Amino acid sequence: MTNIEDRVEKLLEKTINNLGYNLYDVEYSKEGKNFFLRIFIDKDNGIDLDDCEKVNNAITDILDEADYIKDAYFLEVSSPGVERVLRKEKHLKENIGNEIEVSLFKPIEKNKKIIGILNKFTNDEIELKIDNQTIKIPRKNISLIKTIYNWD
């Protein structure tokens, strides 16, 4: 997480929780010439457009008053989706024993994407179980980790 993401998360978490939602993640990024602040929220029975609007209205003034972000940016409030990006330690902990997809910077055995069951992780690597094998992937080689939703 960047410093801005961390500061925004700490600033907004209590407000979002008080509205009945969980703050899943905060992402601040530049895409082309535009900056985006994305706030991902969740609750047990899912998120709809009204939920996003409610949170957006509650946090806009808080963000403006804190003035952490000097550049003009677009604020987006949304669900993390059914296939969620796992960026934080708590996301990984919640998904031990679940099937995940790991995208790599450098291929391992000619594969840039590996799917397996998350066994465990450390600061340096994650361990996946694939069939009856266990493989360890250095975290510095990981570009993205996400959950996999079985659409069947």
C-alpha positions as CSV (number, residue, x, y, z in Angstrom):
1,M,0.0,0.0,0.0
2,T,1.1,3.5,-0.7
3,N,1.3,6.1,2.0
4,I,-1.8,7.8,0.6
5,E,-3.8,4.5,0.6
6,D,-2.8,3.8,4.1
7,R,-3.7,7.3,5.4
8,V,-7.1,7.2,3.5
9,E,-7.9,3.8,4.9
10,K,-7.3,4.9,8.5
11,L,-9.3,8.1,7.8
12,L,-12.4,6.4,6.4
13,E,-12.5,3.0,8.1
14,K,-14.6,4.0,11.1
15,T,-17.1,6.0,9.0
16,I,-17.6,3.2,6.6
17,N,-17.9,0.6,9.4
18,N,-20.5,2.9,11.2
19,L,-22.6,2.8,8.0
20,G,-22.7,-1.0,8.2
21,Y,-20.0,-1.8,5.6
22,N,-16.5,-3.3,5.7
23,L,-13.7,-1.3,4.1
24,Y,-12.1,-4.1,2.0
25,D,-9.3,-2.0,0.3
26,V,-8.2,1.4,-0.9
27,E,-6.4,1.9,-4.1
28,Y,-4.8,5.1,-5.4
29,S,-3.5,5.0,-9.0
30,K,-2.7,7.0,-12.0
31,E,-4.1,5.8,-15.3
32,G,-3.0,7.8,-18.3
33,K,-3.2,11.4,-17.1
34,N,-5.9,10.8,-14.5
35,F,-5.7,9.8,-10.9
36,F,-8.2,7.5,-9.3
37,L,-9.0,6.8,-5.6
38,R,-10.9,3.6,-5.4
39,I,-12.7,2.6,-2.2
40,F,-13.8,-1.0,-2.1
41,I,-16.6,-1.9,0.4
42,D,-18.3,-5.1,1.3
43,K,-21.0,-6.5,3.5
44,D,-22.4,-10.0,4.1
45,N,-25.2,-9.9,1.5
46,G,-23.2,-8.0,-1.1
47,I,-23.0,-4.4,-2.4
48,D,-25.3,-2.6,-4.8
49,L,-25.3,0.8,-6.4
50,D,-27.3,2.4,-3.5
51,D,-24.6,1.2,-1.0
52,C,-21.9,2.7,-3.1
53,E,-23.8,6.0,-3.3
54,K,-24.4,6.1,0.4
55,V,-20.7,5.5,1.2
56,N,-19.6,8.0,-1.5
57,N,-21.8,10.7,0.0
58,A,-20.5,10.0,3.5
59,I,-16.8,10.1,2.7
60,T,-16.5,12.9,0.1
61,D,-16.4,15.8,2.6
62,I,-14.1,13.8,4.9
63,L,-11.6,13.3,2.0
64,D,-11.9,17.0,1.0
65,E,-11.3,18.2,4.5
66,A,-8.3,15.9,5.1
67,D,-6.8,17.1,1.8
68,Y,-4.4,14.1,1.6
69,I,-4.4,14.1,-2.1
70,K,-3.1,17.3,-3.8
71,D,-3.8,16.2,-7.4
72,A,-7.3,16.2,-8.9
73,Y,-8.7,12.7,-8.8
74,F,-11.8,10.6,-9.5
75,L,-13.4,8.9,-6.5
76,E,-14.9,5.5,-7.2
77,V,-16.7,3.4,-4.5
78,S,-17.5,-0.2,-5.4
79,S,-17.6,-3.8,-4.4
80,P,-14.3,-5.8,-4.6
81,G,-16.3,-8.2,-6.8
82,V,-16.5,-12.0,-6.6
83,E,-13.0,-12.5,-7.9
84,R,-11.1,-10.3,-5.4
85,V,-7.6,-9.0,-5.5
86,L,-5.6,-10.1,-2.5
87,R,-3.2,-7.2,-1.7
88,K,-3.1,-7.3,2.1
89,E,-2.0,-9.9,4.7
90,K,-5.6,-10.0,6.0
91,H,-6.8,-10.9,2.5
92,L,-4.4,-13.8,2.3
93,K,-5.2,-15.0,5.9
94,E,-8.9,-15.1,5.0
95,N,-8.2,-17.2,1.9
96,I,-5.9,-19.9,3.3
97,G,-7.4,-23.2,2.0
98,N,-9.1,-21.5,-0.9
99,E,-8.2,-21.7,-4.6
100,I,-6.4,-18.6,-5.9
101,E,-4.8,-17.4,-9.1
102,V,-1.3,-16.0,-9.0
103,S,0.1,-13.9,-11.9
104,L,3.8,-13.7,-12.1
105,F,6.4,-11.2,-13.5
106,K,8.7,-14.1,-14.6
107,P,7.3,-17.5,-15.6
108,I,7.8,-20.6,-13.5
109,E,8.1,-23.7,-15.7
110,K,6.7,-21.6,-18.7
111,N,3.6,-20.5,-16.7
112,K,2.9,-16.8,-15.9
113,K,-0.3,-17.8,-14.1
114,I,-0.6,-20.5,-11.5
115,I,-3.8,-21.7,-9.9
116,G,-3.7,-23.6,-6.6
117,I,-4.9,-23.8,-3.0
118,L,-3.3,-21.3,-0.8
119,N,-1.5,-23.3,1.9
120,K,0.4,-20.6,3.8
121,F,2.4,-17.4,3.2
122,T,5.3,-15.4,4.7
123,N,6.6,-12.0,3.9
124,D,8.9,-13.6,1.3
125,E,6.8,-16.3,-0.4
126,I,3.4,-17.9,-0.8
127,E,2.9,-21.7,-0.8
128,L,0.3,-23.3,-3.1
129,K,-0.9,-26.8,-3.2
130,I,-1.5,-28.0,-6.8
131,D,-2.8,-31.6,-7.1
132,N,-0.4,-33.4,-4.7
133,Q,2.5,-31.0,-5.0
134,T,3.4,-28.0,-3.0
135,I,5.1,-25.1,-4.7
136,K,6.6,-22.0,-3.2
137,I,6.5,-18.7,-5.1
138,P,8.7,-15.7,-4.1
139,R,6.5,-12.7,-3.5
140,K,8.8,-10.4,-5.4
141,N,7.8,-12.4,-8.5
142,I,4.1,-12.0,-7.9
143,S,2.3,-9.2,-9.9
144,L,-1.2,-10.1,-8.8
145,I,-3.1,-12.6,-6.5
146,K,-6.8,-13.0,-6.8
147,T,-9.6,-15.3,-5.7
148,I,-11.3,-17.6,-8.2
149,Y,-15.0,-17.9,-8.3
150,N,-16.5,-21.2,-9.5
151,W,-19.2,-20.0,-11.9
152,D,-20.7,-23.6,-12.3
